[in-house]
Amino acid sequence: MKLSIHSGNIRFAGLGGTGVIKASDIFADVVFRLGYDVKKAEVHGMSQRGGSLSSDVRWGVSVDSPMISEGECDLLVVMEATQVVVTQGCLKSDGILMQPSDIDESKLPSAKALNVAMLGRMSTLLAFPLEAWQAALRTNFPEKLWAANDKAFALGRGEP
């Protein structure tokens, strides 16, 4: 199933240190590069101590609020399996859940690259140009991490 590329609501969720904020920053960068209005909001809680956190990204021609109402997420991207039950109520009835089990983590160049692999998987659900994803990744990581993140992104896309 492909999601609309003209507007949408995506929530990234996980625990502190799992790359939730970085993934939402990169995705917001992708949609901004494509000329959409984008709003982003974060709920940190006790994330600095490994607690739950989430980051909402909304995009479209015009977006008024950064927060996604309960039951309105088109896509829920969960970086830590324990957070699936906690966050799945945000999904629309036809929304898509992405979770760590969707990625073969043993093939990741680093455990910290799961968030980028999840972005790779997202890129198969949204018909945004691959160049926009790649440019956002390059902007958000130092050059020394490009190769590892390229590998993780390709893994998420199902590429060898």
C-alpha positions in Angstrom: 0.0 0.0 0.0 1.3 3.4 -0.9 0.6 6.4 1.2 -0.5 9.8 -0.2 2.5 12.0 -0.9 0.5 15.2 -0.8 -0.3 15.2 2.9 0.1 12.9 5.8 0.6 12.2 9.5 3.5 10.1 10.7 4.4 9.3 14.3 7.9 8.0 15.2 8.0 6.3 18.6 10.5 4.5 20.7 12.8 4.8 23.7 15.4 7.5 24.3 18.5 6.7 22.3 16.8 4.6 19.5 17.0 7.4 16.9 13.4 8.5 17.0 14.2 12.2 16.9 16.9 11.8 14.2 14.5 9.8 12.0 11.8 12.4 12.3 14.3 15.2 11.5 15.4 13.4 8.4 11.8 12.7 7.2 10.8 16.3 7.9 13.8 17.4 5.8 12.6 15.1 2.9 9.1 16.6 2.8 10.5 20.1 3.2 12.8 19.6 0.3 9.8 18.6 -1.8 8.1 22.0 -1.1 5.5 20.9 1.4 4.6 22.7 4.6 5.8 20.5 7.4 5.3 20.7 11.1 7.0 18.6 13.8 6.4 18.1 17.5 8.1 15.9 20.1 7.1 14.4 23.4 10.2 13.6 25.4 9.0 12.4 28.8 11.8 10.6 30.5 13.6 9.8 27.2 17.0 11.0 28.5 16.8 8.0 30.8 15.7 5.5 28.2 12.0 6.3 28.6 9.3 6.6 25.9 9.3 9.4 23.4 7.5 10.2 20.2 7.8 12.7 17.4 5.0 13.7 15.1 5.5 14.9 11.5 2.7 16.3 9.5 3.0 17.6 6.0 0.8 19.0 3.2 0.0 22.2 1.3 -0.8 23.9 4.6 -0.5 22.4 8.1 -1.8 24.3 11.1 -0.9 22.0 14.0 2.2 19.9 14.6 0.4 17.4 16.9 -1.4 14.4 15.5 -4.7 13.5 17.1 -5.4 10.0 18.5 -6.5 7.7 15.7 -5.2 10.0 12.9 -1.7 8.5 12.0 -1.3 7.3 8.5 1.9 5.6 9.5 3.4 4.7 12.9 7.1 4.0 12.9 8.1 2.2 16.1 11.9 1.9 16.9 11.5 -0.3 20.0 9.1 -3.3 20.1 7.9 -2.6 23.6 6.4 0.7 22.4 4.0 -0.9 19.8 1.2 -1.6 22.3 1.7 1.8 23.9 1.4 3.8 20.7 -0.8 1.8 18.3 -3.9 3.7 19.3 -2.7 6.6 17.2 -3.2 4.7 13.9 -6.1 5.3 11.6 -8.1 2.1 10.9 -6.3 1.7 7.6 -3.0 3.1 9.0 0.3 1.2 8.6 2.5 0.0 11.5 6.2 -0.4 11.0 8.2 -2.1 13.8 11.7 -3.4 14.3 10.7 -6.9 13.3 10.2 -5.6 9.8 14.0 -5.2 9.5 16.6 -8.0 9.7 18.6 -6.2 12.4 21.4 -8.8 12.1 22.3 -7.3 8.7 22.5 -3.7 10.0 26.0 -2.2 10.0 25.3 -1.0 13.5 22.4 -1.4 16.0 22.1 2.4 15.9 21.2 2.3 12.2 17.8 0.8 12.7 16.2 4.2 12.4 17.7 4.7 9.0 16.7 1.2 7.8 13.1 2.2 8.9 13.4 5.3 6.8 14.4 3.1 3.9 11.3 1.0 4.4 9.2 4.2 4.6 10.7 5.3 1.2 9.0 2.2 -0.4 5.6 3.4 1.0 5.9 7.0 -0.2 6.5 7.9 -3.8 9.0 10.6 -3.0 12.0 10.8 -5.2 14.9 8.7 -3.9 17.2 11.7 -4.4 15.3 13.7 -1.7 15.8 10.9 0.8 19.5 10.6 -0.1 20.0 14.4 0.2 18.3 14.5 3.6 20.4 11.6 4.8 23.6 13.3 3.6 22.6 16.6 5.3 21.8 15.0 8.6 24.9 12.8 9.1 28.6 13.5 8.9 30.5 12.1 5.9 32.2 9.4 8.0 28.7 7.8 8.6 27.4 8.0 5.0 28.4 4.5 3.9 26.9 2.8 7.0 23.7 4.7 6.6 23.5 4.1 2.9 23.7 0.4 3.7 21.0 0.6 6.3 18.7 2.6 4.1 19.1 0.1 1.3 18.4 -2.8 3.7 15.2 -1.1 4.7 14.3 -0.8 1.0 14.9 -4.5 0.5 17.9 -4.0 -1.6 21.0 -6.2 -1.4 
